Structures are given as C-alpha cells and as structure tokens.
C-alpha cells in the first residue's frame, strides 16, 4: 500500500524545494553571486557582499555548505568559501537567464551594472557584450560551428586557438563539455562556455588583455587587450555588439 501524507503520495523527485529555499534568500543569493567568478572569499567579505551582519552571514554560510552549494577550506586562520561544484555554477547560470532584471534605483548601481554588461566572468568563462562579441566572431569566421547543444570546433578554429596557446585536442580528452553555448543574462544571447571557454578566458587574463575588477566579477579590457582583440577578432571595444566592419579573418596574424 502506498503511504500518503496530507492526501498525497510521498514524492520520488529530488528535493528541489530545499535548494530553492537556500538560493531564494536575498543575502544567500548575493553571496552565491559574489562567488560566481570561481574565486574563494572569506566570510567577512561575503557578509559585506550579502549585506548581512557577521553573525547572520555565518549562519547563511553554514546552511549553504550543509546544502552542498558551497565548499569551505582553511587558509591559515581564515576559512575561504567557494562554489562547491561546476554543476552549482551551471544551475546559477540557468536561474540568471530566467530571472527578472535588476531594478536600478541608484547611480552607483547603474555604474556597476554597466560594467557587468560590458564584460564579466561567468564562473570560469567570459560573458557580457565582450564575451558575446567574441563568440559571434568565432562562429561567423568558421572557427566554431553551431551543432545542437554544443559548439563544434572546426580545423580553422583549431589553428586559431593553437596560435593562442590553447590545445584543443587536450581539451577534448577532458570529461567536461568542451564548447557549449551559455545564455548571457544581460545580452539574452549565447557566449562560449565549457573547457574551451575557460581556456580562452584564462588566455585573456594571463596575457593581461583583460583584468578583473576588485569588487565584482566584471573585467576590463586593457589597452593591450584592445589592440590584441582588434587584431585577432575584430572586436574594437567591450560594448561592441558586433565585429568591426572589415576585420581580418580569424586565424590571421
């Protein structure tokens, strides 16, 4: 006989309600987003980002760790928190794509939002107008091929990424999806994610073509980055919605 509670059969579905409750509290949501650039932060910084007192932040962080959304490690006398897994990051990506846009009520908020719209790190890959513009260029120049839920990397793409020091064959050997579209929550279009998106973002950071902002997950194009991306991709600025009018072909130079 099937046991019932309150007139309903016990659920066989995963416990979505508990995860929803963890993410649905504003301070905890802010803490999760503060860690969405794949960094690790101490409780004091997360309390500030979440607008919570130290005591409240400690309780929130404990619940997020117990719920499997955050992992914590010791670093000297500090405890550093980060997103527990890449699956947690992907779940947050999906929620961001369907969430209502923020209501802008202050100038400082508008400035921060503009930075995030221009260019930011989405867990471990590049997002915002810059990320979308680079992805559009890779597709339009034949380096990436749209193929269902993933991008295919063409021979043109292998040569292009190879010149950036990115070994596409080595990325294929990983268990992680190599190249997939990720819906950008500000642009409502796709940027490049997966291990290839991570490698491209790391390349830009290592070469200091982009640099991280100190207080959020936005990134800024350096002067050297502007020159490099104009030469390699034909992207002139982080706010460019498309490539420049007559850029060189992908893989040139």
N, C-alpha and C positions, 0 to 999 in steps of 0.2 A: 504494500500500500504506500502511495506517495504521501509523505508528510507535508502538511501545509501550515503556513503561518499567516495569520491575518487573511485567510481565504486564498492565498497564492502559494503555488509550489515553490520550494526553495530554488534560487537561481543557480544555473550552472555557468553563468557568464563571469568573466573576470571582474574584479571589484573596481569598476570604473568610478563609482561614487566616491570612494576614498581618495583616489588620485585627483578627482575633480575638486574635492574639498581642500586638498593640500595646495593646489595651484590657484584656487579661487579666492584665497585670502589676499588682499592687496599688498600687504608687506611681504608675504612669501613670494608672490608673483614678481615683485620688484627685485627681490634677492635672486631669484632664478634668472631673470633677465640680466642682472649685473654680472652673472657668471656665463653669459651666453657667448662670450668671446673665447671660451676654452681656457680661461685663466683661473687661478686659485686666489681667494681673498680671505682675510681674517674676519672674525665675527664683528669687530669694531667697524670695519669698512662696510660690511653688509648691513649692519644696523643703520648706518648713515644712509646707504642707498635705499633701504626699505622704509626709512622714516620711523624707526622703532627705537625704543629705549634699549639699553644693553640687556636688561632682564627679559624684555619681550622678544628681542632678537634671538637670545639664547634658546628660548622655548620654541620659537619658529624653526630655528636651525635643527634642533633636536628632532622635531617632527618630520622635517624634510629628509634627514638622514635615515630615521626609522622607516619612512615611507619609500626609501630606495631612490629618491630623486637626487640627493646629494651624497658625495663621499667626503670624508674628512681625514686629513693626515696631519701628523705633528711635524713642525719645522721649528726646532729649538723650543722656545717657550710658547710659541704660537700654534694655534690649530687653524689650518687652512682648509677652506671648503671649495669644492668644485662640482660641476655636474657629474653624476655618478657614471653615466654611460653615454655613448653616442646615440642610443635609442631615445634617451631622455631629451637630448638636443633635437632630434628629429620630431618628437612629439610636440615640443615647444614651437618648432618651425611651423608645423601644421596649424597649431592653435593661433599663431600670429597671423597666418594667411586668412583666417576666417573671423578674427577679432575686429571689433569696431575701431576705427582710427581714433587717436587721442584727441581730446578737446583742448585746443590751445587757448590758454587764458592769460599767459604772461609772456613778455618779450624773451626772457631767458629760456623759457620752454620752447619758443619758436626757433631760437638760435640752435638749441640742441637738436631739435627735430630736423632742422635743415642739414646739420652735419650728418645725421644718421641717414637721411635721404640721399645725400651726395655719395657717401662711401662708408661702409662699415664692415666689420667682421661678423659673419653669421656662423657662430660656433668656431669653425676652422676654415671657412672659405669666404670669399669676397662677395659682398652684397651691395645693395643700393644702386644708384644710377651708374656708378662706375662698373660694378660687377655685371649689371645687365648689358651695358655697352660693350664690355669685353666679350661677353658670351655671344651677343649678336654678331660681333665681328668674326669670331671663330666659326660660327655657323655660316655666315654669308660668304666667307672666303674658303669654305670647304674643309676647314680643319676639324670641325665637329659635324656629325650627321645626326639629325633627329631620328631616333629609331625606337618608337614606343616609349616606355617609361625611362629609358636611358639614352644618353648620347653615345654614338659610335665615334671612335677616333679614327680618322682616315689616314692614309700614308702622308698626305700633306700635313696633317696635324702631328703625326709622329716626328716628322722632320722639324716642324716649328717648335714643338715642346722640347725636342732634343737640343736645339740651339739655346734654349733657356736652362739647360742642365736638368731637365725632367725626363727620367727614364720611364717611358710609357709601358714597356714590356715588364719592368719590375713592378709597376703599379697593378698590372693585370694579374700578377701572382698573389696579390693580397686577397684576403677573404672579403674585404669591404667592396661595395659597389664602386667601380672606378669613376664613372662620369654620369651624373644624373642631373636633371633639371630640378631646381628648388624654387618654388614660387616666392617671389620677393614681396614682403608685406607692404612696402611703400610703393613699389612700381607696379604691382599686380602682374608681373611677368617673370620669366624664369632667369635665374643666374646659375652658374655652374657650381655643382656640389660634388660630393664623393671624394675619393682619394686624389683624383686629378685636380679638382677644385682646391683641395687643401694644399697640394703641391704648388699650384700656381700662386695662391695667396702667400705661401711661405717664400716663394721666389721673389715676389714683390717686396716682402718685408726684409728679407736678407739683403737684397740689393739697395734697400732704403729708397725704393721708388714710392713706397707708402710708409707712413709712420702712424703709430697708434696715438689716440688722444689719451690724456692722463686720467680722465674721469668718466669716460663712457667707451662704448665699443666702436665709435666712429674712427675712421682713418683719414689721413690727409695725403694728397699727392705732393711729393717734393718737387722742386724744380727739375732735378734729375729724372724723377719719375715721369713728369710731363713730357720731357724730351724722349725718354725711352718708349713710353706708350704711344706717343705720336708716331714714332718711327716703326714700332713693331705692329701696332694695332690700328693706327689712325685715329685714336681717341685723343681729343685735344684737351678735355677738362673733365672733372668728375661730374659736372652737370650735363655733359653731352648726352642727348637722347639717342644719338646715332653716331656713326663714324664720320670723319671728315669727308669732304666732297670727293677728294681724289687721293686717298691714302695708298701706300704701297701694298702689294699683295701680301697676305700672311706668309711668313717664311722668308720674305725679302729682308736681307740685312740683319 
